[in-house]
Amino acid sequence: MAKIELKAGLRVLKGKATRKLRRDKLIPGAISRYKADTVLIQVPLEEVYKLKKARTTDLIVVSIDDAKETYTTLLTELLVDPITEEVISFTLTEITPDSKIKVEVPVTIVGEAPIIKKGLGVLVVSKPTLKLVLNLNTLIEDVKVDISSLTEVGDTIDVKDILANLPEGIKLASYNEINDAVVTIVALQKTLEEETASEESESEEQTTEGEASESSTTETEGAQTTKEE
């Protein structure tokens, strides 16, 4: 998994006073720690841009010059201005062998479902991420879901099926989701464009048949008139 190096300094200013930091191109942040005090930090604007590219499972190693300490963390919150897209503040969470952190881990689809290969079904991903409880020893980059066993419409892979194949020590954040489907095969349906094209084709066929019927009727009537004359 990726590792991001972040240089920071200890922060004293809090609340509204952090506006001064932003004017000085310093972005306020915090490192939340397991069973320990939160560390307030500030990061130069050019450094904080690294966080905009970070995934939830990327390790972020923070070096604090003032304290001469290093923290291994994950990005848990990034507040961005919706207009300027500038980072306003951020929160990191320290991850250690003893910590218990809830992490949104992305789902990666691997393999090929036979029914999809035949063109008889499509894959619906209901859960693009899974929230898991992890520590530094159990941290994984993603959750791989092999769909090669899906052969029929209605086949699913549930959360419980995935958990059974994950490394020991990884837990689900909410066991209310244990029976939820992660991926499902649904019947292949026509797209709107295909349906429109099909309807237009049927309409044209009906029009052609109608014209042919009218032409046949006219010819018959003409033949009858000629015979009577």
HELIX and SHEET records of a PDB file:
HELIX    1   1 GLY A   15  ALA A   17  5                                   3    
HELIX    2   2 THR A   18  ARG A   23  1                                   6    
HELIX    3   3 LEU A   45  VAL A   48  1                                   4    
HELIX    4   4 TYR A   49  LYS A   53  5                                   5    
HELIX    5   5 PRO A  114  LYS A  117  1                                   4    
HELIX    6   6 VAL A  159  LEU A  163  1                                   5    
HELIX    7   7 TYR A  175  GLU A  177  5                                   3    
HELIX    8   8 LEU A  192  GLU A  228  1                                  37    
SHEET    1   A 7 LYS A   3  LEU A  10  0                                        
SHEET    2   A 7 VAL A  39  PRO A  44 -1                                        
SHEET    3   A 7 LEU A  26  SER A  32 -1                                        
SHEET    4   A 7 VAL A  87  GLU A  94  1                                        
SHEET    5   A 7 GLU A  69  VAL A  80 -1                                        
SHEET    6   A 7 LEU A  59  ILE A  64 -1                                        
SHEET    7   A 7 LYS A   3  LEU A  10  1                                        
SHEET    1   B 4 VAL A 143  ASP A 146  0                                        
SHEET    2   B 4 ILE A 101  VAL A 110  1                                        
SHEET    3   B 4 THR A 129  LEU A 134 -1                                        
SHEET    4   B 4 LYS A 171  LEU A 172 -1                                        
SHEET    1   C 3 GLY A 121  VAL A 125  0                                        
SHEET    2   C 3 ALA A 181  ALA A 187 -1                                        
SHEET    3   C 3 THR A 156  ASP A 158 -1                                        
END                                                                             
